Protein backbone atom coordinates (compact mmCIF):
# COMPACT_ATOMS: atom_id res chain seq x y z
CA UNK A 1 0.00 0.00 0.00
CA UNK A 2 1.14 3.53 -0.74
CA UNK A 3 2.67 5.27 2.26
CA UNK A 4 4.09 8.72 3.00
CA UNK A 5 7.87 8.82 2.48
CA UNK A 6 8.52 9.85 6.10
CA UNK A 7 7.37 6.44 7.34
CA UNK A 8 10.53 4.92 5.87
CA UNK A 9 12.62 6.99 8.30
CA UNK A 10 10.55 5.79 11.27
CA UNK A 11 9.29 2.23 10.71
CA UNK A 12 12.10 -0.24 10.13
CA UNK A 13 10.10 -3.47 9.93
CA UNK A 14 6.85 -5.16 10.87
CA UNK A 15 6.31 -8.65 12.25
CA UNK A 16 3.43 -11.01 12.91
CA UNK A 17 4.01 -13.91 15.31
CA UNK A 18 1.54 -16.70 16.01
CA UNK A 19 1.74 -19.01 19.03
CA UNK A 20 0.25 -22.49 18.50
CA UNK A 21 0.25 -25.89 20.18
CA UNK A 22 -0.54 -29.33 18.83
CA UNK A 23 -3.70 -30.76 20.38
CA UNK A 24 -2.30 -34.30 20.50
CA UNK A 25 0.83 -33.46 22.54
CA UNK A 26 1.60 -32.02 26.00
CA UNK A 27 2.88 -28.45 26.05
CA UNK A 28 6.69 -28.18 25.61
CA UNK A 29 7.32 -27.88 29.36
CA UNK A 30 5.87 -31.39 29.74
CA UNK A 31 7.49 -32.97 26.68
CA UNK A 32 10.12 -35.68 27.04
CA UNK A 33 12.83 -35.90 24.38
CA UNK A 34 11.03 -38.59 22.35
CA UNK A 35 7.79 -36.61 22.11
CA UNK A 36 9.69 -33.40 21.41
CA UNK A 37 11.49 -35.07 18.51
CA UNK A 38 8.12 -36.29 17.20
CA UNK A 39 6.79 -32.73 17.19
CA UNK A 40 9.86 -31.51 15.28
CA UNK A 41 9.48 -34.34 12.77
CA UNK A 42 5.78 -33.68 12.19
CA UNK A 43 6.38 -29.97 11.67
CA UNK A 44 9.26 -30.68 9.30
CA UNK A 45 7.16 -33.04 7.18
CA UNK A 46 4.24 -30.63 7.00
CA UNK A 47 6.34 -27.55 6.20
CA UNK A 48 8.07 -29.51 3.46
CA UNK A 49 4.76 -29.63 1.63
CA UNK A 50 4.29 -25.85 1.94
CA UNK A 51 7.65 -24.34 1.01
CA UNK A 52 11.37 -24.96 0.91
CA UNK A 53 12.24 -24.31 4.55
CA UNK A 54 15.74 -24.87 5.92
CA UNK A 55 15.87 -26.84 9.15
CA UNK A 56 18.14 -25.55 11.91
CA UNK A 57 18.69 -28.01 14.75
CA UNK A 58 19.48 -25.61 17.58
CA UNK A 59 21.59 -28.20 19.44
CA UNK A 60 24.04 -28.48 16.52
CA UNK A 61 24.50 -24.76 15.89
CA UNK A 62 27.65 -23.06 17.10
CA UNK A 63 27.27 -20.21 19.57
CA UNK A 64 28.07 -17.70 16.83
CA UNK A 65 25.51 -19.23 14.44
CA UNK A 66 22.87 -19.08 17.17
CA UNK A 67 23.70 -15.43 17.85
CA UNK A 68 23.50 -14.70 14.13
CA UNK A 69 19.96 -16.07 13.88
CA UNK A 70 19.02 -14.11 16.97
CA UNK A 71 20.51 -10.92 15.50
CA UNK A 72 18.35 -11.53 12.43
CA UNK A 73 15.28 -11.94 14.68
CA UNK A 74 14.75 -15.45 13.33
CA UNK A 75 15.03 -17.25 16.67
CA UNK A 76 14.56 -16.20 20.29
CA UNK A 77 16.79 -16.51 23.36
CA UNK A 78 14.16 -18.86 24.81
CA UNK A 79 14.60 -21.24 21.85
CA UNK A 80 18.36 -21.29 22.40
CA UNK A 81 17.85 -22.12 26.09
CA UNK A 82 15.80 -25.16 25.04
CA UNK A 83 18.31 -26.27 22.41
CA UNK A 84 18.15 -29.91 23.49
CA UNK A 85 14.65 -30.29 22.02
CA UNK A 86 14.19 -27.29 19.73
CA UNK A 87 14.50 -26.45 16.04
CA UNK A 88 13.83 -23.57 13.68
CA UNK A 89 12.63 -23.75 10.08
CA UNK A 90 13.54 -20.69 8.01
CA UNK A 91 12.39 -19.69 4.53
CA UNK A 92 15.03 -19.04 1.82
CA UNK A 93 14.49 -15.25 1.96
CA UNK A 94 14.51 -15.32 5.79
CA UNK A 95 11.19 -13.54 5.98
CA UNK A 96 9.46 -16.51 7.67
CA UNK A 97 10.64 -18.63 10.57
CA UNK A 98 8.88 -21.36 12.50
CA UNK A 99 10.36 -22.07 15.93
CA UNK A 100 9.52 -25.49 17.36
CA UNK A 101 9.39 -26.37 21.06
CA UNK A 102 10.06 -22.92 22.45
CA UNK A 103 7.46 -21.85 25.05
CA UNK A 104 4.80 -23.27 22.71
CA UNK A 105 5.10 -26.07 20.17
CA UNK A 106 5.09 -23.49 17.38
CA UNK A 107 6.06 -19.85 17.17
CA UNK A 108 5.45 -18.87 13.56
CA UNK A 109 6.53 -15.44 12.40
CA UNK A 110 6.76 -13.32 9.27
CA UNK A 111 8.99 -10.24 9.17
CA UNK A 112 8.29 -7.64 6.51
CA UNK A 113 10.69 -4.80 5.80
CA UNK A 114 9.00 -1.45 6.17
CA UNK A 115 5.43 -0.95 7.32
CA UNK A 116 2.85 -3.50 6.16
CA UNK A 117 1.22 -5.48 8.94
CA UNK A 118 -1.57 -6.73 6.70
CA UNK A 119 0.84 -8.25 4.19
CA UNK A 120 2.87 -9.93 6.96
CA UNK A 121 -0.34 -11.34 8.46
CA UNK A 122 -1.56 -12.63 5.09
CA UNK A 123 1.75 -14.41 4.53
CA UNK A 124 1.98 -16.12 7.91
CA UNK A 125 -1.73 -17.01 7.85
CA UNK A 126 -1.10 -19.19 4.82
CA UNK A 127 1.59 -21.12 6.67
CA UNK A 128 -0.60 -21.32 9.78
CA UNK A 129 -3.55 -22.77 7.85
CA UNK A 130 -1.31 -25.34 6.20
CA UNK A 131 0.17 -26.48 9.51
CA UNK A 132 -3.12 -26.42 11.41
CA UNK A 133 -4.98 -28.33 8.73
CA UNK A 134 -2.54 -31.22 9.03
CA UNK A 135 -1.34 -31.14 12.64
CA UNK A 136 -4.46 -29.96 14.50
CA UNK A 137 -4.01 -27.10 16.95
CA UNK A 138 -5.18 -26.92 20.55
CA UNK A 139 -8.27 -24.70 20.40
CA UNK A 140 -11.20 -23.87 22.66
CA UNK A 141 -14.43 -22.31 21.37
CA UNK A 142 -14.48 -19.75 24.19
CA UNK A 143 -10.79 -19.12 24.79
CA UNK A 144 -9.45 -19.48 21.26
CA UNK A 145 -5.97 -20.93 20.72
CA UNK A 146 -4.57 -22.53 23.87
CA UNK A 147 -1.06 -21.40 24.76
CA UNK A 148 1.53 -22.03 27.46
CA UNK A 149 1.27 -18.45 28.73
CA UNK A 150 -2.22 -17.07 29.42
CA UNK A 151 -1.19 -13.73 27.89
CA UNK A 152 -1.23 -15.38 24.45
CA UNK A 153 -4.68 -16.96 24.74
CA UNK A 154 -7.20 -16.09 22.05
CA UNK A 155 -5.66 -15.20 18.72
CA UNK A 156 -2.18 -16.18 19.92
CA UNK A 157 -1.01 -13.29 17.76
CA UNK A 158 1.59 -10.62 18.42
CA UNK A 159 1.77 -7.85 15.85
CA UNK A 160 4.84 -5.66 16.25
CA UNK A 161 6.41 -2.68 14.57
CA UNK A 162 10.09 -1.77 14.90
CA UNK A 163 10.34 2.01 15.11
CA UNK A 164 13.22 4.51 15.05
CA UNK A 165 12.13 7.19 17.54
CA UNK A 166 15.01 9.57 18.31
CA UNK A 167 12.67 12.56 18.68
CA UNK A 168 10.41 10.92 21.24
CA UNK A 169 13.41 9.49 23.10
CA UNK A 170 15.13 12.91 23.16
CA UNK A 171 12.02 14.71 24.41
CA UNK A 172 11.16 11.86 26.82
CA UNK A 173 7.63 11.95 25.41
CA UNK A 174 7.76 8.23 24.76
CA UNK A 175 8.00 7.59 28.51
CA UNK A 176 4.90 9.72 29.04
CA UNK A 177 3.06 7.96 26.20
CA UNK A 178 3.76 4.40 27.41
CA UNK A 179 0.90 4.37 29.99
CA UNK A 180 -1.52 5.34 27.21
CA UNK A 181 -0.19 2.50 25.07
CA UNK A 182 -0.58 0.04 27.94
CA UNK A 183 -4.13 1.21 28.57
CA UNK A 184 -4.86 0.39 24.94
CA UNK A 185 -3.41 -3.11 25.26
CA UNK A 186 -0.05 -2.30 23.65
CA UNK A 187 3.51 -2.37 24.95
CA UNK A 188 6.97 -1.01 24.12
CA UNK A 189 10.05 -3.24 24.29
CA UNK A 190 13.67 -3.22 23.19
CA UNK A 191 15.03 -4.40 19.85
CA UNK A 192 15.12 -8.08 20.81
CA UNK A 193 11.79 -8.21 22.62
CA UNK A 194 10.78 -8.60 26.23
CA UNK A 195 13.46 -7.83 28.78
CA UNK A 196 15.83 -6.15 26.30
CA UNK A 197 16.87 -2.51 26.10
CA UNK A 198 16.27 -0.06 23.29
CA UNK A 199 19.21 0.15 20.91
CA UNK A 200 19.99 3.25 18.91
CA UNK A 201 16.60 4.88 19.54
CA UNK A 202 14.89 1.77 18.14
CA UNK A 203 11.85 0.33 19.91
CA UNK A 204 9.47 -2.56 19.30
CA UNK A 205 5.80 -1.63 19.70
CA UNK A 206 3.37 -4.56 19.87
CA UNK A 207 -0.02 -5.67 21.14
CA UNK A 208 -0.23 -7.28 24.57
CA UNK A 209 -3.90 -8.18 24.44
CA UNK A 210 -4.72 -11.29 22.40
CA UNK A 211 -7.95 -12.44 24.07
CA UNK A 212 -11.30 -10.87 23.21
CA UNK A 213 -10.10 -9.26 19.96
CA UNK A 214 -10.04 -10.64 16.44
CA UNK A 215 -6.88 -10.64 14.34
CA UNK A 216 -8.33 -7.85 12.20
CA UNK A 217 -9.08 -5.71 15.25
CA UNK A 218 -5.53 -6.14 16.53
CA UNK A 219 -4.08 -5.20 13.15
CA UNK A 220 -6.30 -2.13 12.82
CA UNK A 221 -5.38 -1.01 16.34
CA UNK A 222 -1.67 -1.43 15.63
CA UNK A 223 -1.89 0.55 12.40
CA UNK A 224 -3.72 3.42 14.10
CA UNK A 225 -1.22 3.54 16.97
CA UNK A 226 1.76 3.33 14.62
CA UNK A 227 0.49 6.32 12.67
CA UNK A 228 -0.08 8.23 15.92
CA UNK A 229 3.49 7.51 17.02
CA UNK A 230 4.79 8.57 13.60
CA UNK A 231 2.98 11.90 13.91
CA UNK A 232 4.33 12.45 17.42
CA UNK A 233 7.85 11.55 16.28
CA UNK A 234 7.78 14.00 13.40
CA UNK A 235 6.68 16.82 15.71
CA UNK A 236 9.41 15.91 18.20
CA UNK A 237 12.02 15.99 15.42
CA UNK A 238 10.85 19.47 14.47
CA UNK A 239 11.38 20.61 18.04
CA UNK A 240 14.83 19.01 18.08
CA UNK A 241 15.80 21.12 15.08
CA UNK A 242 14.29 24.29 16.50
CA UNK A 243 16.30 23.97 19.71
CA UNK A 244 19.54 22.25 18.68
CA UNK A 245 19.98 22.28 14.89
CA UNK A 246 23.62 23.37 14.80
CA UNK A 247 24.85 21.01 17.51
CA UNK A 248 22.85 18.11 16.07
CA UNK A 249 24.15 18.75 12.56
CA UNK A 250 27.70 18.98 13.90
CA UNK A 251 27.34 15.65 15.74
CA UNK A 252 25.88 13.90 12.70
CA UNK A 253 28.48 15.29 10.30
CA UNK A 254 31.33 14.40 12.66
CA UNK A 255 30.00 10.85 12.94
CA UNK A 256 29.89 10.52 9.15
CA UNK A 257 33.42 11.90 8.90
CA UNK A 258 34.71 9.47 11.51
CA UNK A 259 33.09 6.46 9.86
CA UNK A 260 34.39 7.29 6.40
CA UNK A 261 37.94 8.19 7.41
CA UNK A 262 38.99 6.00 10.33
CA UNK A 263 41.59 3.24 9.99
CA UNK A 264 40.33 1.05 12.83
CA UNK A 265 36.64 0.83 13.68
CA UNK A 266 35.64 -1.09 16.83
CA UNK A 267 32.13 -2.55 16.89
CA UNK A 268 30.92 -0.32 19.73
CA UNK A 269 32.11 2.85 18.00
CA UNK A 270 30.47 1.82 14.74
CA UNK A 271 27.08 1.37 16.38
CA UNK A 272 27.40 4.64 18.31
CA UNK A 273 28.32 6.67 15.23
CA UNK A 274 26.05 4.97 12.65
CA UNK A 275 23.02 5.87 14.78
CA UNK A 276 24.06 9.53 14.49
CA UNK A 277 24.24 9.16 10.72
CA UNK A 278 20.78 7.61 10.69
CA UNK A 279 19.61 10.49 12.88
CA UNK A 280 21.11 12.84 10.30
CA UNK A 281 18.94 11.22 7.64
CA UNK A 282 15.86 11.55 9.85
CA UNK A 283 16.58 15.26 10.43
CA UNK A 284 17.37 16.04 6.80
CA UNK A 285 21.13 16.61 7.07
CA UNK A 286 21.71 13.56 4.85
CA UNK A 287 19.57 11.67 2.41
CA UNK A 288 19.56 7.90 2.07
CA UNK A 289 19.39 6.45 -1.43
CA UNK A 290 17.24 3.68 0.04
CA UNK A 291 16.34 3.59 3.73
CA UNK A 292 15.83 -0.18 3.72
CA UNK A 293 19.33 -0.70 2.32
CA UNK A 294 20.76 1.47 5.10
CA UNK A 295 18.85 -0.50 7.74
CA UNK A 296 20.01 -3.78 6.18
CA UNK A 297 23.62 -2.59 6.22
CA UNK A 298 23.42 -1.68 9.90
CA UNK A 299 21.94 -5.10 10.68
CA UNK A 300 24.63 -6.86 8.65
CA UNK A 301 27.32 -5.13 10.70
CA UNK A 302 26.18 -6.67 13.99
CA UNK A 303 28.96 -8.79 15.58
CA UNK A 304 27.97 -12.33 14.55
CA UNK A 305 26.62 -11.25 11.15
CA UNK A 306 29.81 -9.32 10.39
CA UNK A 307 32.17 -12.15 11.40
CA UNK A 308 30.29 -14.94 9.62
CA UNK A 309 29.51 -13.01 6.44
CA UNK A 310 33.17 -12.00 6.09
CA UNK A 311 34.71 -15.33 7.22
CA UNK A 312 36.32 -13.70 10.26
CA UNK A 313 35.48 -16.34 12.88
CA UNK A 314 39.14 -16.80 13.80
CA UNK A 315 40.24 -13.18 13.31
CA UNK A 316 41.41 -11.09 16.27
CA UNK A 317 39.77 -7.80 17.25
CA UNK A 318 42.33 -5.61 15.47
CA UNK A 319 41.83 -7.49 12.20
CA UNK A 320 38.07 -7.13 12.57
CA UNK A 321 38.36 -3.42 13.35
CA UNK A 322 40.49 -2.90 10.23
CA UNK A 323 38.18 -4.78 7.87
CA UNK A 324 35.09 -3.20 9.46
CA UNK A 325 36.52 0.24 8.72
CA UNK A 326 37.32 -0.73 5.11
CA UNK A 327 33.79 -2.00 4.52
CA UNK A 328 32.19 1.11 6.00
CA UNK A 329 34.49 3.38 3.94
CA UNK A 330 33.27 1.67 0.78
CA UNK A 331 29.59 1.12 1.51
CA UNK A 332 28.40 4.07 3.59
CA UNK A 333 29.02 6.77 0.91
CA UNK A 334 26.97 4.64 -1.51
CA UNK A 335 24.05 4.57 0.92
CA UNK A 336 24.09 8.04 2.46
CA UNK A 337 24.70 11.41 0.77
CA UNK A 338 24.71 14.97 2.02
CA UNK A 339 21.24 16.45 1.65
CA UNK A 340 22.40 18.74 -1.15
CA UNK A 341 24.61 16.07 -2.68
C-alpha angles and dihedrals in degrees: 000000000000113000136182112267093239091068089070089064092051111032113058100176145338128224138191118198125186124197115208139166131200112247093217097056137061116254114274093263088063098041121113118211094264094053091043090054089050091055091050091049094049092049091047093052093047096046089050088066092051105045144333100280122175114228118225114192100206093207092061098047119103117240090254092050090050091050090049092056090046091050087053090051090239097120134023132233087245091059091052091051089056094046093135092072105016139097140174128215114204130190119236093254091045092234093117129046131173115200115201125206098004113128087317129028089255134026105179119186141175121198118200122191111237125004117323115117093165093056092047090050093048091052098049092042089064091055091044093053091048093051095041094048091058105029102035117229128230104257137165123199092226102033100034119213112012114230139179092246118050090221089072097050117124114028092007085216131138115188113192138179124201108218135189104217111169093146095054091043092050093048092041087229091128090065089053092047096051095082089054090051091049091049087056093051096260133117141198121224140166127272095278098042134250116019095013129113128243112265123208095345089305120137136178114227116193144155118268097185115079101154121081095017130089122233090252092052091051092049093048091049092050092049092050093048093046091054090048091052090047090054092048091048093052091051091048090051089053090054091048089057094045092054105031111014098134096045092044092049090048092051093048094046092047090051091052090048092050094049094049097044109034123109097206122033118187117205095246093051092048093055092045094051100037090058088058090052090050088049088052089056091049091051095045100251089116134020124220117220087216122000093205091055090052091050091048091051092052090049092048090055094061111120102261094035092050095048097045097042091051097039092243099136092123098035121114123237095263092053090049092048091052096049092042089056092048092051093048091048089056103038107034097064088052091054103037129041133178109269092250093039 
